[in-house]
Amino acid sequence: MPDRVNLNDEDPDLYEQKGGNRKENRESAQEKVDNAVREAGLSKNQRKKLHDRLGQDYMEYSEILEIAYAIKAEDE
């Protein structure tokens, strides 16, 4: 089985499969991060830290927000 399989021929970046797990739509994932950054009140530098810590294909909004608040608390 190839490492990467496109599930949507019209937009290969929209969905992909790796190791049997469907990756989340990039726009949806970005929206979750944007909302968590806004809710936690992160600076640009803190947003970069959040990005660096997010490593899973799919994370619930609550998981992203928890990491965002932890980053905010580290800098206070």
VEXVO-165209 format. One line per 4 residues: their letters; for each residue x, y, z of N, C-alpha, C, O. Coordinates in Angstrom, 1 decimal. Example, Ala and Ser with C-alpha at 12.3 -4.5 7.8 and 13.67 -1.06 7.14 Angstrom:
! VEXVO-165209
as) 13.2,-5.7,7.8,12.3,-4.5,7.8,13.2,-3.3,7.8,14.2,-3.3,8.5 ~ 12.8,-2.2,7.1,13.7,-1.1,7.1,12.9,0.0,7.9,13.4,1.1,8.0
This chain:
! VEXVO-165209
mpdr) 0.9,-1.2,0.0,0.0,0.0,0.0,0.9,1.2,0.0,1.8,1.3,0.8 ~ 0.6,2.2,-0.9,1.4,3.4,-0.9,1.3,4.2,0.4,0.3,4.1,1.1 ~ 2.3,5.0,0.7,2.2,5.8,1.9,1.2,6.9,1.9,0.6,7.3,2.9 ~ 0.8,7.4,0.7,-0.1,8.5,0.6,-1.1,8.1,-0.6,-0.6,7.9,-1.7
vnln) -2.4,8.2,-0.3,-3.4,7.9,-1.3,-4.4,9.1,-1.3,-4.9,9.4,-0.3 ~ -4.6,9.6,-2.5,-5.5,10.7,-2.6,-6.9,10.2,-2.7,-7.2,9.3,-3.5 ~ -7.8,10.7,-1.9,-9.2,10.3,-1.8,-10.1,11.2,-2.7,-11.2,10.9,-2.9 ~ -9.6,12.3,-3.1,-10.3,13.3,-3.8,-9.5,13.7,-5.0,-8.6,14.5,-4.9
dedp) -9.8,13.2,-6.2,-9.0,13.5,-7.4,-9.0,14.9,-7.8,-8.0,15.4,-8.4 ~ -10.1,15.7,-7.5,-10.2,17.0,-7.9,-9.3,17.9,-7.1,-8.7,18.9,-7.6 ~ -9.1,17.7,-5.9,-8.3,18.5,-5.0,-7.4,17.5,-4.1,-7.9,17.2,-3.0 ~ -6.3,17.1,-4.6,-5.5,16.1,-3.8,-5.0,16.6,-2.4,-4.7,15.7,-1.6
dlye) -5.0,17.9,-2.2,-4.6,18.3,-0.9,-5.8,18.3,0.1,-5.5,18.5,1.3 ~ -7.0,18.1,-0.3,-8.1,18.2,0.6,-8.2,17.0,1.5,-8.4,17.2,2.7 ~ -8.0,15.8,1.0,-8.0,14.6,1.8,-6.9,13.7,1.4,-6.6,13.6,0.2 ~ -6.4,13.0,2.4,-5.4,12.0,2.0,-5.5,10.9,3.1,-6.0,11.1,4.2
qkgg) -5.0,9.8,2.8,-5.0,8.7,3.7,-3.6,8.2,4.0,-2.8,8.0,3.0 ~ -3.2,8.0,5.2,-1.9,7.6,5.6,-2.0,6.6,6.8,-2.6,7.0,7.8 ~ -1.6,5.4,6.6,-1.7,4.5,7.7,-3.1,4.1,8.1,-3.3,3.8,9.2 ~ -4.0,4.3,7.2,-5.4,4.0,7.4,-6.2,5.1,8.1,-7.4,4.9,8.3
nrke) -5.6,6.2,8.4,-6.3,7.3,9.0,-6.6,8.4,8.1,-5.6,8.9,7.4 ~ -7.8,8.9,8.0,-8.1,10.0,7.1,-7.7,11.3,7.7,-8.0,11.6,8.9 ~ -6.9,12.1,6.9,-6.5,13.4,7.5,-7.7,14.4,7.4,-8.5,14.3,6.5 ~ -7.7,15.3,8.3,-8.7,16.3,8.4,-8.6,17.3,7.3,-7.5,17.6,6.8
nres) -9.7,17.8,6.8,-9.7,18.9,5.8,-8.9,20.0,6.4,-9.1,20.4,7.5 ~ -8.0,20.5,5.6,-7.0,21.6,6.1,-7.8,22.8,6.5,-7.4,23.5,7.5 ~ -8.8,23.2,5.8,-9.5,24.4,6.1,-10.2,24.3,7.5,-10.2,25.2,8.3 ~ -10.8,23.1,7.7,-11.4,22.8,9.0,-10.4,22.8,10.2,-10.7,23.4,11.2
aqek) -9.3,22.2,9.9,-8.2,22.2,11.0,-7.7,23.6,11.2,-7.6,24.0,12.4 ~ -7.5,24.4,10.2,-7.1,25.8,10.4,-8.1,26.6,11.1,-7.7,27.5,11.9 ~ -9.3,26.4,10.8,-10.4,27.1,11.5,-10.4,26.8,13.0,-10.5,27.7,13.9 ~ -10.2,25.6,13.4,-10.1,25.2,14.8,-8.9,25.9,15.5,-9.0,26.4,16.6
vdna) -7.8,25.9,14.8,-6.6,26.6,15.4,-6.8,28.1,15.5,-6.5,28.7,16.5 ~ -7.4,28.7,14.5,-7.7,30.1,14.5,-8.6,30.5,15.7,-8.4,31.4,16.4 ~ -9.6,29.7,15.9,-10.6,29.9,17.0,-9.9,29.7,18.3,-10.2,30.5,19.2 ~ -9.1,28.7,18.5,-8.4,28.5,19.7,-7.4,29.6,20.1,-7.3,30.1,21.2
vrea) -6.7,30.1,19.0,-5.8,31.2,19.2,-6.5,32.4,19.7,-6.1,33.1,20.6 ~ -7.6,32.7,19.0,-8.5,33.9,19.4,-9.0,33.7,20.8,-8.9,34.7,21.6 ~ -9.6,32.6,21.1,-10.2,32.4,22.4,-9.2,32.4,23.6,-9.4,33.0,24.6 ~ -8.0,31.9,23.3,-6.9,31.9,24.4,-6.2,33.2,24.4,-5.4,33.5,25.4
glsk) -6.3,34.1,23.4,-5.7,35.3,23.3,-4.2,35.2,23.1,-3.4,35.9,23.7 ~ -3.8,34.3,22.2,-2.3,34.1,21.9,-1.7,35.2,21.1,-2.4,35.7,20.2 ~ -0.5,35.5,21.3,0.3,36.4,20.5,0.8,35.6,19.2,0.5,34.4,19.1 ~ 1.4,36.3,18.3,1.9,35.7,17.1,3.0,34.6,17.5,3.0,33.5,16.9
nqrk) 3.8,35.0,18.5,4.9,34.1,18.9,4.2,32.8,19.6,4.7,31.7,19.4 ~ 3.2,33.0,20.4,2.5,31.9,21.0,1.8,31.1,20.0,1.8,29.8,20.2 ~ 1.3,31.7,19.0,0.6,30.9,17.9,1.6,30.0,17.2,1.3,28.8,16.9 ~ 2.8,30.5,17.0,3.9,29.7,16.4,4.2,28.5,17.3,4.4,27.4,16.9
klhd) 4.3,28.7,18.6,4.5,27.6,19.6,3.4,26.6,19.5,3.6,25.4,19.5 ~ 2.2,27.1,19.4,1.0,26.1,19.3,1.2,25.3,18.0,1.0,24.1,18.0 ~ 1.5,25.9,16.9,1.7,25.2,15.6,2.8,24.2,15.8,2.6,23.0,15.3 ~ 3.8,24.5,16.5,5.0,23.6,16.6,4.6,22.4,17.5,5.1,21.3,17.3
rlgq) 3.6,22.6,18.4,3.2,21.5,19.3,2.1,20.6,18.7,1.9,19.4,19.2 ~ 1.4,21.1,17.7,0.3,20.3,17.2,0.9,19.3,16.2,1.5,19.7,15.2 ~ 0.8,18.0,16.5,1.4,17.1,15.6,0.5,16.0,15.1,0.9,15.3,14.1 ~ -0.6,15.8,15.7,-1.5,14.7,15.2,-2.3,15.1,14.0,-2.6,16.3,13.8
dyme) -2.8,14.1,13.3,-3.6,14.4,12.1,-4.9,15.1,12.5,-5.2,16.1,11.9 ~ -5.6,14.6,13.5,-6.9,15.1,13.8,-6.9,15.3,15.3,-6.5,14.4,16.1 ~ -7.2,16.5,15.7,-7.4,16.8,17.2,-8.7,17.5,17.4,-9.1,18.3,16.5 ~ -9.3,17.2,18.5,-10.6,17.9,18.8,-10.2,19.3,19.2,-9.1,19.6,19.6
ysei) -11.2,20.2,19.0,-11.1,21.6,19.3,-10.6,21.7,20.8,-9.8,22.6,21.1 ~ -11.2,21.0,21.7,-10.9,21.1,23.1,-9.4,20.7,23.4,-8.8,21.3,24.3 ~ -8.9,19.8,22.6,-7.5,19.4,22.8,-6.6,20.6,22.3,-5.6,20.9,23.0 ~ -6.9,21.2,21.2,-6.1,22.3,20.7,-6.2,23.5,21.6,-5.2,24.1,21.9
leia) -7.4,23.8,22.2,-7.6,24.9,23.1,-6.8,24.6,24.4,-6.3,25.6,25.0 ~ -6.8,23.4,24.9,-6.1,23.1,26.1,-4.6,23.4,25.9,-3.9,24.0,26.8 ~ -4.0,23.0,24.8,-2.6,23.3,24.5,-2.4,24.8,24.4,-1.4,25.4,24.8 ~ -3.3,25.5,23.7,-3.2,27.0,23.6,-3.2,27.7,24.9,-2.4,28.6,25.2
yaik) -4.1,27.3,25.9,-4.1,27.9,27.2,-2.8,27.5,28.0,-2.3,28.4,28.7 ~ -2.3,26.3,27.8,-1.0,26.0,28.4,0.1,26.9,27.9,0.9,27.3,28.7 ~ 0.2,27.1,26.7,1.2,28.0,26.1,1.0,29.4,26.7,2.0,30.1,27.0 ~ -0.2,29.9,26.7,-0.5,31.2,27.3,0.0,31.3,28.7,0.6,32.3,29.1
aede) -0.3,30.3,29.5,0.1,30.3,30.9,1.7,30.3,31.1,2.2,30.8,32.0 ~ 2.3,29.6,30.2,3.8,29.5,30.2,4.4,30.9,30.1,5.5,31.1,30.7 ~ 3.8,31.8,29.3,4.4,33.1,29.1,4.0,34.1,30.1,4.4,35.3,30.0 ~ 3.2,33.8,31.0,2.7,34.8,32.0,3.6,34.8,33.2,3.3,35.6,34.1
